[in-house]
Amino acid sequence: MRLVLAFLCSLVVSPALATEAGWALLRDGGRVVLLRHAMAPGTADPADFDIGKCSTQRNLSGRGKQQAERIGALFAARAGDPERVLTSRYCRARDTARIAFENDKAEDFPPLDQLPADPAAAKAANDAVLAEIRAFSGSGNLVMVTHLENIKALTGVSPREGEAVIVAPGEDGLRTLGRIIFN
């Protein structure tokens, strides 16, 4: 019974410890963060999707906007403002970046858009993201706001909406250094 109780407690404590370790990594700067956009209802964009029109896309919910505000406030308080913010062109990612990190700081970076179905195009997008990460040498942190499928393809991690995955280049792609969960 004690073993089961200890296991259950570790499940509850684990995200908090992972989050604290993640913040510790970001304090000194020079890190790259893959941030899944904040909460957006639904699972797929409508059939009439147009990347230039937010009205045709899944967008942040009210709770998602609050989550983005919390992400920005916590970043400012615990790690400082990011040196650079790159974002997918999808409205839910752009809005997450805009709300969290100031409207003028986020730059569109098309390789962070949802991965295309074509494997060659998806590989090209991931290669462009990897190249950007490898080229980053700033003293602050680089935040890349993107989507579940992109982060999973790059790291093998399936983050929650609004979760940050801290990464570093490795020999065969990216290494996951830590995670931050924003409730």
N, C-alpha and C positions, 0 to 999 in steps of 0.2 A: 504493500500500500504506500509506503514512504517513497519508494522508487517512482511510482505513478504520480504521486503528488509533486515530487521534485521535477519530474519531466513536465508536468502541466505548468508549474511555476516558471520553468525556463522558457516556455512558449510565450508567456505574458511579459517577462522581463527582457527577453531577447531583442525585440524591436527597439526598446528604449536604449539598451546598451549599444546596439548597432547605430542608432541615431547619434548618440553621444560620441562614439568613435568617429563617425562621419564628420561631425562638427569639428572635432580635433584635427582631422586631416585638412580641413578648409581654412583654419585659422591663419596658417602661414602663407597661404596663397600658392600660386603655381600649379593648381589642380584643375582638372576638367570634370565637369558635372553633366551627365546626361539626365535631363529632367523631363519626365513624362508630363504632358499638359495636365492642368487641373481638371476637376470633375466636369464631364460633359455627358448628358444622358444619351442613351442609345448605344448601339454597337457598330453601326455602319452609316455612312453618309447616304442621303436620299439619292434616287436615280437621276434627278436633275442637278446633281452636284456641279458647281462651278467654283473653282478655287478663288476667283476674283469676287465672288458674291457670298457674303456671310449668311444671307437668308437661305441659301441652298445647302448649308452645311450643318453638321452637329456643332453646337456652340456651348460655351460654358453655362452651367446652371447658376442660379444665385449662390448656391453653396460652393460651386467651383470658383466664382469670383471672390468669395470670402477666403477660400483656400489659397488663391493666388496672392491676395493681400497678406495673408499669414506667411506664405513663403517669402515674400519680399521683406516683411518686417523681421522675420527670424534670420534671414541672410544678413541684413543690415546689422542686427544686434550681435550675431554670433560669428560672422565670417567677414563682415564688411561688404560693401557693394561689389558685385562682380566687375572685373576689368573689362570683360566683353561678354555680350549676350548674342548668340545666334539662334534663329528660330525657323521652324517650318513655316511655310506660307499659309497653312490652314488656320482659319480664324481662331479656333480654340487654343492653338499653340501661340499664335501672335498675341492673343488677349492675355494668356497666362504671362507671357514675357512682358507685355506692356503694363499690366497691373502690378506685377511683382517688382519689376526692375526699371521703371521709368519708361515712358513712351519713346523717347528719342534714343535710348540706348540699344534697343534690339535691332539686329540686322537680319533681313531675310537670307536664308541659306537653303536653296531648293533641295540639296541632298538630304535634308532633315524631313522633307515631306514624307507622307506615308509611302512605304516601299511599293514600287510598281510590281505587278504580277509577273512580268517578264524577268526571269532569273538573271539575264545579262544586265538589264537596266538596274535591278536591285543591287547586284554586285558593284556596278559602277557608282551608285549612290553611296553604298557602304565604304567603298574605297575612297571616295571624296571626303567622307566624314573622318575616316582614319587618317588621311593625309592632313586634314585640318588639325586634328588632335596632335599628331606627331609634330606639326610645325609650331604649335603653341609653346611659347617660352616666356610668357608674361609673369610678372610678380604677383598679380592678383589671380582670381579664378576665372576660367572660361565656363559659361553655362550654355548648354545647347538644349533648347526646348524642342521636343520631338514626340514620337508616338511609341506605343507599346511594341509594335512589331519591329520597329527600328532598333530599339534598345535590346530586345530579345535576340535579334539577329547579330548584333555586335557583341553582346556579352553573355547570352544564355540566361539572363535575369529577366523575370516578368514582373516589372514594378507596378504598383498601384497607381491610380491617377494621382498626380501631384507628388510622386516619390522621386527622389534624387538618387542616382547611382554614380558614385565617384570612380573614375577610371584612370588608367595610365596605359600608355602603349606597351605592348609586350612583343615577344618574337613572332607570335602567330595571331596577332590581333590586339585585343584589349584585355587588360587584367582589371577585375573589379576590386577596388580597394576598400570601399565602404558604401553605406546606404544611409539616407535620411528619409524618414517617414514624416509627412506633414498631415496631421489629422484634421 
